Amino acid sequence: MISPVQAAVSFDFPAPPEFFPPWVREESASWRNMSEFDVLVKAEEVSGKRIDVRKEVMPASLWGLHVARKERVMIFVNAALPPFWRRFAFFHEIYHVLHHRMGEEFWRRTATPMSSFEHQADLFAWGVLWREWQEGEDA
């Protein structure tokens, strides 16, 4: 059943990738089939940061974001997303926390386009959630 919040927001859901590069299969394997709590524990161990998650209603164009300050990170996930896509946004942001630690302003000044970093985070999220997607859990 769709909640009133979900009904009021229209999302454009991406198709899964046709191909997973080897790094995605390797890196995402250890994150599969974990509860959100277990993911946070592991991400905190790997990153050395304290990570909190909040689900907030945001515009359809914003699925999630994270804000890092010193040893703390807050991940915001769009509460209007269906459950599968909330998990997708959560893993997307976890990837940024683990691999793109210098912040958006730093990455904007690199020669690599921001879309590349977003694509990497999407691939990681798909790699973690691929089996759930195939099984149709909450999709």
N, CA, C and O atoms as CSV, one atom per row, in Angstrom:
chain,resi,resn,atom,element,x,y,z
A,1,MET,N,N,0.832,-1.181,0.000
A,1,MET,CA,C,0.000,0.000,0.000
A,1,MET,C,C,0.881,1.250,0.000
A,1,MET,O,O,1.879,1.308,0.718
A,2,ILE,N,N,0.521,2.226,-0.785
A,2,ILE,CA,C,1.283,3.472,-0.898
A,2,ILE,C,C,0.764,4.455,0.154
A,2,ILE,O,O,-0.440,4.673,0.286
A,3,SER,N,N,1.694,5.032,0.887
A,3,SER,CA,C,1.319,6.014,1.907
A,3,SER,C,C,0.934,7.325,1.229
A,3,SER,O,O,1.291,7.544,0.072
A,4,PRO,N,N,0.209,8.205,1.934
A,4,PRO,CA,C,-0.130,9.518,1.362
A,4,PRO,C,C,1.110,10.315,0.978
A,4,PRO,O,O,1.088,11.056,-0.005
A,5,VAL,N,N,2.190,10.171,1.741
A,5,VAL,CA,C,3.431,10.875,1.422
A,5,VAL,C,C,3.989,10.374,0.096
A,5,VAL,O,O,4.388,11.173,-0.751
A,6,GLN,N,N,4.019,9.044,-0.089
A,6,GLN,CA,C,4.538,8.478,-1.334
A,6,GLN,C,C,3.660,8.844,-2.520
A,6,GLN,O,O,4.168,9.097,-3.612
A,7,ALA,N,N,2.348,8.874,-2.319
A,7,ALA,CA,C,1.433,9.192,-3.411
A,7,ALA,C,C,1.615,10.622,-3.897
A,7,ALA,O,O,1.373,10.915,-5.068
A,8,ALA,N,N,2.040,11.516,-3.007
A,8,ALA,CA,C,2.184,12.925,-3.356
A,8,ALA,C,C,3.486,13.223,-4.093
A,8,ALA,O,O,3.649,14.318,-4.631
A,9,VAL,N,N,4.417,12.265,-4.127
A,9,VAL,CA,C,5.721,12.484,-4.731
A,9,VAL,C,C,5.907,11.492,-5.876
A,9,VAL,O,O,5.607,10.307,-5.732
A,10,SER,N,N,6.397,11.974,-6.997
A,10,SER,CA,C,6.630,11.126,-8.157
A,10,SER,C,C,8.130,10.959,-8.373
A,10,SER,O,O,8.853,11.939,-8.552
A,11,PHE,N,N,8.590,9.716,-8.354
A,11,PHE,CA,C,10.008,9.430,-8.509
A,11,PHE,C,C,10.283,8.805,-9.868
A,11,PHE,O,O,9.423,8.149,-10.456
A,12,ASP,N,N,11.487,9.022,-10.347
A,12,ASP,CA,C,11.967,8.396,-11.572
A,12,ASP,C,C,12.952,7.309,-11.143
A,12,ASP,O,O,14.099,7.609,-10.809
A,13,PHE,N,N,12.512,6.044,-11.151
A,13,PHE,CA,C,13.344,4.949,-10.673
A,13,PHE,C,C,14.257,4.433,-11.784
A,13,PHE,O,O,13.796,4.162,-12.893
A,14,PRO,N,N,15.544,4.299,-11.487
A,14,PRO,CA,C,16.495,3.846,-12.515
A,14,PRO,C,C,16.417,2.344,-12.754
A,14,PRO,O,O,16.078,1.565,-11.863
A,15,ALA,N,N,16.737,1.970,-13.970
A,15,ALA,CA,C,16.843,0.548,-14.302
A,15,ALA,C,C,18.171,0.025,-13.749
A,15,ALA,O,O,19.135,0.782,-13.629
A,16,PRO,N,N,18.222,-1.248,-13.418
A,16,PRO,CA,C,19.499,-1.797,-12.939
A,16,PRO,C,C,20.540,-1.782,-14.053
A,16,PRO,O,O,20.191,-1.760,-15.233
A,17,PRO,N,N,21.817,-1.794,-13.679
A,17,PRO,CA,C,22.865,-1.797,-14.703
A,17,PRO,C,C,22.876,-3.115,-15.474
A,17,PRO,O,O,22.482,-4.160,-14.956
A,18,GLU,N,N,23.328,-3.042,-16.702
A,18,GLU,CA,C,23.445,-4.254,-17.527
A,18,GLU,C,C,24.683,-5.063,-17.167
A,18,GLU,O,O,24.763,-6.255,-17.463
A,19,PHE,N,N,25.643,-4.411,-16.530
A,19,PHE,CA,C,26.936,-5.035,-16.248
A,19,PHE,C,C,27.460,-4.520,-14.906
A,19,PHE,O,O,27.356,-3.330,-14.605
A,20,PHE,N,N,28.019,-5.420,-14.112
A,20,PHE,CA,C,28.674,-5.031,-12.862
A,20,PHE,C,C,30.177,-5.202,-13.022
A,20,PHE,O,O,30.650,-6.320,-13.231
A,21,PRO,N,N,30.934,-4.118,-12.928
A,21,PRO,CA,C,32.391,-4.243,-12.978
A,21,PRO,C,C,32.878,-5.120,-11.819
A,21,PRO,O,O,32.202,-5.219,-10.796
A,22,PRO,N,N,34.024,-5.746,-11.968
A,22,PRO,CA,C,34.536,-6.615,-10.894
A,22,PRO,C,C,34.639,-5.922,-9.535
A,22,PRO,O,O,34.376,-6.552,-8.510
A,23,TRP,N,N,35.012,-4.650,-9.502
A,23,TRP,CA,C,35.140,-3.970,-8.210
A,23,TRP,C,C,33.807,-3.913,-7.475
A,23,TRP,O,O,33.774,-3.964,-6.246
A,24,VAL,N,N,32.702,-3.806,-8.223
A,24,VAL,CA,C,31.379,-3.742,-7.601
A,24,VAL,C,C,31.047,-5.083,-6.955
A,24,VAL,O,O,30.590,-5.129,-5.814
A,25,ARG,N,N,31.276,-6.165,-7.679
A,25,ARG,CA,C,30.988,-7.499,-7.132
A,25,ARG,C,C,31.812,-7.751,-5.879
A,25,ARG,O,O,31.303,-8.273,-4.887
A,26,GLU,N,N,33.083,-7.379,-5.927
A,26,GLU,CA,C,33.970,-7.606,-4.777
A,26,GLU,C,C,33.576,-6.741,-3.584
A,26,GLU,O,O,33.439,-7.243,-2.469
A,27,GLU,N,N,33.397,-5.453,-3.815
A,27,GLU,CA,C,33.153,-4.535,-2.714
A,27,GLU,C,C,31.766,-4.681,-2.103
A,27,GLU,O,O,31.606,-4.505,-0.895
A,28,SER,N,N,30.781,-4.994,-2.898
A,28,SER,CA,C,29.416,-5.060,-2.382
A,28,SER,C,C,29.104,-6.384,-1.686
A,28,SER,O,O,28.159,-6.448,-0.900
A,29,ALA,N,N,29.864,-7.427,-1.950
A,29,ALA,CA,C,29.558,-8.761,-1.423
A,29,ALA,C,C,29.418,-8.788,0.099
A,29,ALA,O,O,28.494,-9.412,0.621
A,30,SER,N,N,30.303,-8.136,0.799
A,30,SER,CA,C,30.271,-8.218,2.262
A,30,SER,C,C,29.190,-7.341,2.895
A,30,SER,O,O,29.000,-7.390,4.110
A,31,TRP,N,N,28.484,-6.546,2.103
A,31,TRP,CA,C,27.439,-5.653,2.624
A,31,TRP,C,C,26.041,-6.211,2.401
A,31,TRP,O,O,25.063,-5.621,2.859
A,32,ARG,N,N,25.933,-7.324,1.714
A,32,ARG,CA,C,24.611,-7.879,1.376
A,32,ARG,C,C,23.947,-8.538,2.580
A,32,ARG,O,O,24.610,-9.028,3.495
A,33,ASN,N,N,22.627,-8.532,2.548
A,33,ASN,CA,C,21.809,-9.230,3.544
A,33,ASN,C,C,22.065,-8.768,4.976
A,33,ASN,O,O,21.952,-9.554,5.916
A,34,MET,N,N,22.403,-7.511,5.136
A,34,MET,CA,C,22.637,-6.960,6.465
A,34,MET,C,C,21.488,-6.024,6.847
A,34,MET,O,O,20.902,-5.360,5.992
A,35,SER,N,N,21.181,-5.983,8.124
A,35,SER,CA,C,20.197,-5.012,8.610
A,35,SER,C,C,20.830,-3.622,8.564
A,35,SER,O,O,22.050,-3.489,8.475
A,36,GLU,N,N,19.995,-2.598,8.626
A,36,GLU,CA,C,20.513,-1.235,8.629
A,36,GLU,C,C,21.459,-1.028,9.818
A,36,GLU,O,O,22.491,-0.371,9.684
A,37,PHE,N,N,21.105,-1.587,10.977
A,37,PHE,CA,C,21.955,-1.466,12.155
A,37,PHE,C,C,23.332,-2.073,11.901
A,37,PHE,O,O,24.350,-1.450,12.200
A,38,ASP,N,N,23.367,-3.289,11.349
A,38,ASP,CA,C,24.649,-3.952,11.078
A,38,ASP,C,C,25.472,-3.188,10.040
A,38,ASP,O,O,26.698,-3.126,10.135
A,39,VAL,N,N,24.795,-2.612,9.054
A,39,VAL,CA,C,25.495,-1.793,8.055
A,39,VAL,C,C,26.138,-0.589,8.734
A,39,VAL,O,O,27.289,-0.254,8.456
A,40,LEU,N,N,25.394,0.055,9.621
A,40,LEU,CA,C,25.939,1.221,10.319
A,40,LEU,C,C,27.136,0.850,11.191
A,40,LEU,O,O,28.125,1.581,11.231
A,41,VAL,N,N,27.052,-0.276,11.883
A,41,VAL,CA,C,28.176,-0.722,12.712
A,41,VAL,C,C,29.407,-0.946,11.836
A,41,VAL,O,O,30.503,-0.490,12.163
A,42,LYS,N,N,29.217,-1.646,10.731
A,42,LYS,CA,C,30.346,-1.918,9.830
A,42,LYS,C,C,30.888,-0.620,9.225
A,42,LYS,O,O,32.102,-0.424,9.170
A,43,ALA,N,N,30.004,0.259,8.775
A,43,ALA,CA,C,30.438,1.515,8.160
A,43,ALA,C,C,31.187,2.382,9.172
A,43,ALA,O,O,32.153,3.058,8.817
A,44,GLU,N,N,30.746,2.364,10.422
A,44,GLU,CA,C,31.459,3.125,11.452
A,44,GLU,C,C,32.847,2.550,11.692
A,44,GLU,O,O,33.807,3.299,11.872
A,45,GLU,N,N,32.962,1.219,11.697
A,45,GLU,CA,C,34.271,0.584,11.871
A,45,GLU,C,C,35.210,0.938,10.722
A,45,GLU,O,O,36.381,1.246,10.941
A,46,VAL,N,N,34.692,0.893,9.502
A,46,VAL,CA,C,35.516,1.152,8.314
A,46,VAL,C,C,35.897,2.627,8.215
A,46,VAL,O,O,37.040,2.954,7.894
A,47,SER,N,N,34.953,3.510,8.488
A,47,SER,CA,C,35.187,4.950,8.298
A,47,SER,C,C,35.800,5.641,9.510
A,47,SER,O,O,36.428,6.692,9.378
A,48,GLY,N,N,35.621,5.058,10.679
A,48,GLY,CA,C,36.075,5.722,11.892
A,48,GLY,C,C,35.167,6.874,12.309
A,48,GLY,O,O,35.541,7.688,13.154
A,49,LYS,N,N,33.988,6.944,11.725
A,49,LYS,CA,C,33.036,8.021,12.010
A,49,LYS,C,C,31.807,7.458,12.718
A,49,LYS,O,O,31.498,6.273,12.592
A,50,ARG,N,N,31.115,8.306,13.457
A,50,ARG,CA,C,29.823,7.937,14.030
A,50,ARG,C,C,28.768,8.339,13.015
A,50,ARG,O,O,28.703,9.497,12.603
A,51,ILE,N,N,27.946,7.389,12.615
A,51,ILE,CA,C,26.980,7.626,11.545
A,51,ILE,C,C,25.558,7.471,12.084
A,51,ILE,O,O,25.222,6.469,12.714
A,52,ASP,N,N,24.747,8.470,11.826
A,52,ASP,CA,C,23.326,8.424,12.166
A,52,ASP,C,C,22.527,8.547,10.875
A,52,ASP,O,O,23.001,9.111,9.889
A,53,VAL,N,N,21.313,8.014,10.896
A,53,VAL,CA,C,20.448,8.057,9.713
A,53,VAL,C,C,19.105,8.644,10.119
A,53,VAL,O,O,18.535,8.290,11.151
A,54,ARG,N,N,18.618,9.546,9.284
A,54,ARG,CA,C,17.282,10.105,9.460
A,54,ARG,C,C,16.522,9.958,8.158
A,54,ARG,O,O,17.069,10.155,7.072
A,55,LYS,N,N,15.272,9.614,8.283
A,55,LYS,CA,C,14.386,9.550,7.127
A,55,LYS,C,C,13.483,10.773,7.179
A,55,LYS,O,O,12.707,10.957,8.116
A,56,GLU,N,N,13.601,11.602,6.153
A,56,GLU,CA,C,12.848,12.861,6.075
A,56,GLU,C,C,12.203,12.965,4.695
A,56,GLU,O,O,12.773,12.503,3.706
A,57,VAL,N,N,11.035,13.561,4.628
A,57,VAL,CA,C,10.413,13.809,3.332
A,57,VAL,C,C,11.175,14.934,2.650
A,57,VAL,O,O,11.345,16.019,3.205
A,58,MET,N,N,11.628,14.652,1.438
A,58,MET,CA,C,12.399,15.620,0.653
A,58,MET,C,C,11.812,15.667,-0.753
A,58,MET,O,O,10.976,14.830,-1.094
A,59,PRO,N,N,12.229,16.621,-1.570
A,59,PRO,CA,C,11.747,16.653,-2.958
A,59,PRO,C,C,12.122,15.364,-3.695
A,59,PRO,O,O,13.107,14.711,-3.352
A,60,ALA,N,N,11.340,15.008,-4.697
A,60,ALA,CA,C,11.570,13.774,-5.448
A,60,ALA,C,C,12.944,13.748,-6.107
A,60,ALA,O,O,13.484,12.672,-6.362
A,61,SER,N,N,13.507,14.898,-6.380
A,61,SER,CA,C,14.833,14.952,-7.015
A,61,SER,C,C,15.967,14.653,-6.038
A,61,SER,O,O,17.114,14.490,-6.454
A,62,LEU,N,N,15.660,14.581,-4.755
A,62,LEU,CA,C,16.679,14.343,-3.737
A,62,LEU,C,C,16.345,13.070,-2.968
A,62,LEU,O,O,15.464,13.057,-2.109
A,63,TRP,N,N,17.064,12.005,-3.295
A,63,TRP,CA,C,16.813,10.717,-2.650
A,63,TRP,C,C,17.522,10.609,-1.323
A,63,TRP,O,O,17.030,9.955,-0.403
A,64,GLY,N,N,18.668,11.240,-1.214
A,64,GLY,CA,C,19.423,11.178,0.019
A,64,GLY,C,C,20.608,12.113,-0.048
A,64,GLY,O,O,20.973,12.612,-1.113
A,65,LEU,N,N,21.198,12.341,1.104
A,65,LEU,CA,C,22.416,13.132,1.181
A,65,LEU,C,C,23.066,12.820,2.522
A,65,LEU,O,O,22.442,12.272,3.431
A,66,HIS,N,N,24.320,13.180,2.611
A,66,HIS,CA,C,24.982,13.036,3.906
A,66,HIS,C,C,25.751,14.307,4.218
A,66,HIS,O,O,26.232,15.011,3.330
A,67,VAL,N,N,25.849,14.573,5.507
A,67,VAL,CA,C,26.577,15.731,5.991
A,67,VAL,C,C,27.605,15.207,6.983
A,67,VAL,O,O,27.259,14.525,7.947
A,68,ALA,N,N,28.873,15.531,6.737
A,68,ALA,CA,C,29.952,15.070,7.612
A,68,ALA,C,C,30.600,16.265,8.289
A,68,ALA,O,O,30.881,17.285,7.660
A,69,ARG,N,N,30.827,16.116,9.559
A,69,ARG,CA,C,31.515,17.161,10.319
A,69,ARG,C,C,32.376,16.456,11.355
A,69,ARG,O,O,31.877,15.823,12.286
A,70,LYS,N,N,33.668,16.583,11.169
A,70,LYS,CA,C,34.648,15.930,12.032
A,70,LYS,C,C,34.373,14.433,12.082
A,70,LYS,O,O,34.436,13.760,11.053
A,71,GLU,N,N,34.070,13.905,13.260
A,71,GLU,CA,C,33.896,12.456,13.404
A,71,GLU,C,C,32.444,12.008,13.315
A,71,GLU,O,O,32.128,10.863,13.637
A,72,ARG,N,N,31.561,12.899,12.881
A,72,ARG,CA,C,30.134,12.553,12.803
A,72,ARG,C,C,29.626,12.699,11.385
A,72,ARG,O,O,30.031,13.591,10.640
A,73,VAL,N,N,28.730,11.797,11.036
A,73,VAL,CA,C,28.070,11.835,9.731
A,73,VAL,C,C,26.580,11.640,9.957
A,73,VAL,O,O,26.160,10.772,10.722
A,74,MET,N,N,25.793,12.457,9.283
A,74,MET,CA,C,24.347,12.278,9.288
A,74,MET,C,C,23.928,11.965,7.860
A,74,MET,O,O,24.196,12.734,6.937
A,75,ILE,N,N,23.276,10.840,7.695
A,75,ILE,CA,C,22.725,10.458,6.390
A,75,ILE,C,C,21.230,10.736,6.437
A,75,ILE,O,O,20.529,10.299,7.349
A,76,PHE,N,N,20.756,11.470,5.438
A,76,PHE,CA,C,19.330,11.737,5.288
A,76,PHE,C,C,18.840,10.928,4.090
A,76,PHE,O,O,19.437,10.974,3.014
A,77,VAL,N,N,17.754,10.190,4.284
A,77,VAL,CA,C,17.148,9.406,3.212
A,77,VAL,C,C,15.713,9.891,3.043
A,77,VAL,O,O,15.010,10.123,4.027
A,78,ASN,N,N,15.286,10.040,1.804
A,78,ASN,CA,C,13.944,10.533,1.510
A,78,ASN,C,C,12.897,9.516,1.976
A,78,ASN,O,O,12.797,8.418,1.428
A,79,ALA,N,N,12.121,9.897,2.991
A,79,ALA,CA,C,11.110,9.021,3.575
A,79,ALA,C,C,9.969,8.712,2.613
A,79,ALA,O,O,9.228,7.752,2.826
A,80,ALA,N,N,9.817,9.505,1.562
A,80,ALA,CA,C,8.733,9.275,0.605
A,80,ALA,C,C,9.055,8.150,-0.383
A,80,ALA,O,O,8.174,7.697,-1.114
A,81,LEU,N,N,10.297,7.705,-0.408
A,81,LEU,CA,C,10.669,6.599,-1.290
A,81,LEU,C,C,10.064,5.290,-0.802
A,81,LEU,O,O,9.900,5.101,0.403
A,82,PRO,N,N,9.726,4.378,-1.719
A,82,PRO,CA,C,9.327,3.028,-1.296
A,82,PRO,C,C,10.499,2.342,-0.578
A,82,PRO,O,O,11.649,2.735,-0.775
A,83,PRO,N,N,10.229,1.337,0.241
A,83,PRO,CA,C,11.272,0.701,1.053
A,83,PRO,C,C,12.530,0.264,0.294
A,83,PRO,O,O,13.640,0.522,0.759
A,84,PHE,N,N,12.382,-0.386,-0.853
A,84,PHE,CA,C,13.568,-0.816,-1.596
A,84,PHE,C,C,14.430,0.374,-1.964
A,84,PHE,O,O,15.651,0.317,-1.821
A,85,TRP,N,N,13.824,1.446,-2.431
A,85,TRP,CA,C,14.571,2.613,-2.899
A,85,TRP,C,C,15.148,3.413,-1.736
A,85,TRP,O,O,16.157,4.097,-1.906
A,86,ARG,N,N,14.526,3.340,-0.554
A,86,ARG,CA,C,15.155,3.935,0.631
A,86,ARG,C,C,16.452,3.199,0.949
A,86,ARG,O,O,17.459,3.826,1.278
A,87,ARG,N,N,16.431,1.867,0.852
A,87,ARG,CA,C,17.663,1.098,1.075
A,87,ARG,C,C,18.699,1.433,0.015
A,87,ARG,O,O,19.889,1.530,0.316
A,88,PHE,N,N,18.258,1.609,-1.218
A,88,PHE,CA,C,19.166,1.973,-2.302
A,88,PHE,C,C,19.850,3.305,-1.978
A,88,PHE,O,O,21.072,3.419,-2.073
A,89,ALA,N,N,19.061,4.301,-1.599
A,89,ALA,CA,C,19.620,5.619,-1.262
A,89,ALA,C,C,20.564,5.513,-0.064
A,89,ALA,O,O,21.606,6.169,-0.032
A,90,PHE,N,N,20.203,4.695,0.913
A,90,PHE,CA,C,21.037,4.487,2.094
A,90,PHE,C,C,22.401,3.921,1.700
A,90,PHE,O,O,23.427,4.442,2.139
A,91,PHE,N,N,22.434,2.867,0.884
A,91,PHE,CA,C,23.715,2.284,0.467
A,91,PHE,C,C,24.493,3.231,-0.445
A,91,PHE,O,O,25.723,3.263,-0.395
A,92,HIS,N,N,23.805,3.988,-1.262
A,92,HIS,CA,C,24.455,4.995,-2.098
A,92,HIS,C,C,25.220,5.976,-1.203
A,92,HIS,O,O,26.385,6.276,-1.462
A,93,GLU,N,N,24.564,6.470,-0.155
A,93,GLU,CA,C,25.213,7.422,0.754
A,93,GLU,C,C,26.319,6.761,1.570
A,93,GLU,O,O,27.342,7.391,1.838
A,94,ILE,N,N,26.135,5.511,1.967
A,94,ILE,CA,C,27.189,4.783,2.687
A,94,ILE,C,C,28.448,4.742,1.825
A,94,ILE,O,O,29.552,4.937,2.333
A,95,TYR,N,N,28.291,4.492,0.535
A,95,TYR,CA,C,29.453,4.444,-0.360
A,95,TYR,C,C,30.178,5.792,-0.369
A,95,TYR,O,O,31.407,5.840,-0.307
A,96,HIS,N,N,29.421,6.875,-0.446
A,96,HIS,CA,C,30.049,8.204,-0.408
A,96,HIS,C,C,30.812,8.406,0.903
A,96,HIS,O,O,31.935,8.909,0.896
A,97,VAL,N,N,30.211,8.020,2.018
A,97,VAL,CA,C,30.873,8.184,3.320
A,97,VAL,C,C,32.195,7.422,3.348
A,97,VAL,O,O,33.186,7.912,3.890
A,98,LEU,N,N,32.210,6.241,2.773
A,98,LEU,CA,C,33.402,5.393,2.810
A,98,LEU,C,C,34.473,5.802,1.806
A,98,LEU,O,O,35.663,5.635,2.072
A,99,HIS,N,N,34.064,6.337,0.652
A,99,HIS,CA,C,35.025,6.551,-0.434
A,99,HIS,C,C,35.191,7.992,-0.909
A,99,HIS,O,O,36.183,8.304,-1.567
A,100,HIS,N,N,34.277,8.847,-0.605
A,100,HIS,CA,C,34.349,10.227,-1.082
A,100,HIS,C,C,34.367,11.158,0.120
A,100,HIS,O,O,33.471,11.984,0.295
A,101,ARG,N,N,35.377,11.015,0.928
A,101,ARG,CA,C,35.436,11.676,2.230
A,101,ARG,C,C,35.809,13.148,2.173
A,101,ARG,O,O,35.686,13.833,3.188
A,102,MET,N,N,36.245,13.652,1.071
A,102,MET,CA,C,36.732,15.030,1.027
A,102,MET,C,C,35.629,16.068,0.829
A,102,MET,O,O,35.905,17.266,0.891
A,103,GLY,N,N,34.420,15.653,0.598
A,103,GLY,CA,C,33.326,16.604,0.452
A,103,GLY,C,C,33.118,17.033,-0.990
A,103,GLY,O,O,34.030,16.986,-1.815
A,104,GLU,N,N,31.897,17.449,-1.267
A,104,GLU,CA,C,31.511,17.800,-2.628
A,104,GLU,C,C,32.342,18.943,-3.196
A,104,GLU,O,O,32.698,18.905,-4.374
A,105,GLU,N,N,32.659,19.951,-2.404
A,105,GLU,CA,C,33.448,21.085,-2.915
A,105,GLU,C,C,34.821,20.629,-3.413
A,105,GLU,O,O,35.302,21.095,-4.445
A,106,PHE,N,N,35.447,19.709,-2.665
A,106,PHE,CA,C,36.741,19.176,-3.090
A,106,PHE,C,C,36.598,18.439,-4.421
A,106,PHE,O,O,37.374,18.661,-5.350
A,107,TRP,N,N,35.602,17.563,-4.503
A,107,TRP,CA,C,35.446,16.747,-5.710
A,107,TRP,C,C,35.056,17.593,-6.920
A,107,TRP,O,O,35.396,17.235,-8.048
A,108,ARG,N,N,34.363,18.682,-6.718
A,108,ARG,CA,C,34.007,19.563,-7.835
A,108,ARG,C,C,35.252,20.188,-8.466
A,108,ARG,O,O,35.237,20.558,-9.640
A,109,ARG,N,N,36.328,20.303,-7.686
A,109,ARG,CA,C,37.560,20.908,-8.197
A,109,ARG,C,C,38.489,19.883,-8.848
A,109,ARG,O,O,39.566,20.248,-9.318
A,110,THR,N,N,38.097,18.619,-8.884
A,110,THR,CA,C,38.936,17.602,-9.517
A,110,THR,C,C,38.609,17.529,-11.005
A,110,THR,O,O,37.638,18.124,-11.474
A,111,ALA,N,N,39.423,16.801,-11.722
A,111,ALA,CA,C,39.185,16.621,-13.154
A,111,ALA,C,C,38.098,15.585,-13.416
A,111,ALA,O,O,37.625,15.460,-14.546
A,112,THR,N,N,37.699,14.845,-12.395
A,112,THR,CA,C,36.674,13.818,-12.551
A,112,THR,C,C,35.298,14.436,-12.363
A,112,THR,O,O,35.064,15.110,-11.361
A,113,PRO,N,N,34.378,14.222,-13.306
A,113,PRO,CA,C,33.047,14.807,-13.170
A,113,PRO,C,C,32.285,14.203,-11.987
A,113,PRO,O,O,32.451,13.026,-11.667
A,114,MET,N,N,31.446,15.025,-11.343
A,114,MET,CA,C,30.636,14.555,-10.222
A,114,MET,C,C,29.791,13.348,-10.617
A,114,MET,O,O,29.551,12.464,-9.795
A,115,SER,N,N,29.342,13.307,-11.860
A,115,SER,CA,C,28.502,12.186,-12.297
A,115,SER,C,C,29.229,10.854,-12.139
A,115,SER,O,O,28.587,9.825,-11.928
A,116,SER,N,N,30.551,10.857,-12.237
A,116,SER,CA,C,31.324,9.628,-12.061
A,116,SER,C,C,31.211,9.122,-10.623
A,116,SER,O,O,31.053,7.923,-10.396
A,117,PHE,N,N,31.291,10.042,-9.647
A,117,PHE,CA,C,31.168,9.649,-8.245
A,117,PHE,C,C,29.759,9.152,-7.950
A,117,PHE,O,O,29.582,8.188,-7.204
A,118,GLU,N,N,28.772,9.795,-8.523
A,118,GLU,CA,C,27.387,9.365,-8.329
A,118,GLU,C,C,27.163,7.994,-8.958
A,118,GLU,O,O,26.473,7.147,-8.389
A,119,HIS,N,N,27.749,7.781,-10.129
A,119,HIS,CA,C,27.615,6.491,-10.809
A,119,HIS,C,C,28.257,5.374,-9.979
A,119,HIS,O,O,27.690,4.288,-9.866
A,120,GLN,N,N,29.423,5.631,-9.404
A,120,GLN,CA,C,30.075,4.639,-8.544
A,120,GLN,C,C,29.186,4.279,-7.362
A,120,GLN,O,O,29.025,3.101,-7.040
A,121,ALA,N,N,28.610,5.285,-6.714
A,121,ALA,CA,C,27.749,5.037,-5.555
A,121,ALA,C,C,26.497,4.260,-5.960
A,121,ALA,O,O,26.046,3.380,-5.227
A,122,ASP,N,N,25.939,4.583,-7.124
A,122,ASP,CA,C,24.781,3.831,-7.623
A,122,ASP,C,C,25.157,2.371,-7.900
A,122,ASP,O,O,24.416,1.458,-7.534
A,123,LEU,N,N,26.296,2.155,-8.541
A,123,LEU,CA,C,26.718,0.786,-8.830
A,123,LEU,C,C,26.906,-0.018,-7.551
A,123,LEU,O,O,26.513,-1.183,-7.483
A,124,PHE,N,N,27.505,0.600,-6.537
A,124,PHE,CA,C,27.679,-0.085,-5.259
A,124,PHE,C,C,26.313,-0.462,-4.676
A,124,PHE,O,O,26.110,-1.601,-4.254
A,125,ALA,N,N,25.378,0.497,-4.653
A,125,ALA,CA,C,24.042,0.217,-4.111
A,125,ALA,C,C,23.368,-0.906,-4.884
A,125,ALA,O,O,22.758,-1.790,-4.282
A,126,TRP,N,N,23.470,-0.884,-6.220
A,126,TRP,CA,C,22.894,-1.968,-7.018
A,126,TRP,C,C,23.572,-3.298,-6.694
A,126,TRP,O,O,22.907,-4.329,-6.597
A,127,GLY,N,N,24.894,-3.276,-6.528
A,127,GLY,CA,C,25.612,-4.504,-6.213
A,127,GLY,C,C,25.150,-5.115,-4.902
A,127,GLY,O,O,24.997,-6.332,-4.798
A,128,VAL,N,N,24.926,-4.272,-3.899
A,128,VAL,CA,C,24.466,-4.759,-2.599
A,128,VAL,C,C,23.039,-5.293,-2.699
A,128,VAL,O,O,22.720,-6.329,-2.115
A,129,LEU,N,N,22.194,-4.601,-3.425
A,129,LEU,CA,C,20.757,-4.897,-3.420
A,129,LEU,C,C,20.270,-5.717,-4.601
A,129,LEU,O,O,19.068,-5.943,-4.736
A,130,TRP,N,N,21.164,-6.160,-5.448
A,130,TRP,CA,C,20.774,-6.854,-6.674
A,130,TRP,C,C,19.851,-8.039,-6.419
A,130,TRP,O,O,18.834,-8.192,-7.095
A,131,ARG,N,N,20.198,-8.872,-5.453
A,131,ARG,CA,C,19.362,-10.057,-5.174
A,131,ARG,C,C,17.979,-9.648,-4.669
A,131,ARG,O,O,16.975,-10.250,-5.047
A,132,GLU,N,N,17.929,-8.626,-3.818
A,132,GLU,CA,C,16.632,-8.138,-3.354
A,132,GLU,C,C,15.790,-7.661,-4.535
A,132,GLU,O,O,14.591,-7.927,-4.608
A,133,TRP,N,N,16.432,-6.960,-5.446
A,133,TRP,CA,C,15.726,-6.457,-6.639
A,133,TRP,C,C,15.178,-7.625,-7.455
A,133,TRP,O,O,14.027,-7.601,-7.889
A,134,GLN,N,N,15.994,-8.629,-7.658
A,134,GLN,CA,C,15.581,-9.781,-8.450
A,134,GLN,C,C,14.430,-10.533,-7.787
A,134,GLN,O,O,13.547,-11.051,-8.470
A,135,GLU,N,N,14.444,-10.589,-6.469
A,135,GLU,CA,C,13.390,-11.289,-5.731
A,135,GLU,C,C,12.135,-10.441,-5.602
A,135,GLU,O,O,11.074,-10.942,-5.229
A,136,GLY,N,N,12.259,-9.143,-5.914
A,136,GLY,CA,C,11.109,-8.260,-5.875
A,136,GLY,C,C,10.710,-7.826,-4.475
A,136,GLY,O,O,9.570,-7.418,-4.256
A,137,GLU,N,N,11.638,-7.909,-3.521
A,137,GLU,CA,C,11.354,-7.500,-2.154
A,137,GLU,C,C,11.157,-6.003,-2.088
A,137,GLU,O,O,12.087,-5.240,-2.349
A,138,ASP,N,N,9.964,-5.576,-1.744
A,138,ASP,CA,C,9.642,-4.155,-1.533
A,138,ASP,C,C,9.937,-3.278,-2.745
A,138,ASP,O,O,10.019,-2.058,-2.596
A,139,ALA,N,N,10.096,-3.836,-3.919
A,139,ALA,CA,C,10.401,-3.025,-5.096
A,139,ALA,C,C,9.163,-2.343,-5.618
A,139,ALA,O,O,9.229,-1.615,-6.608
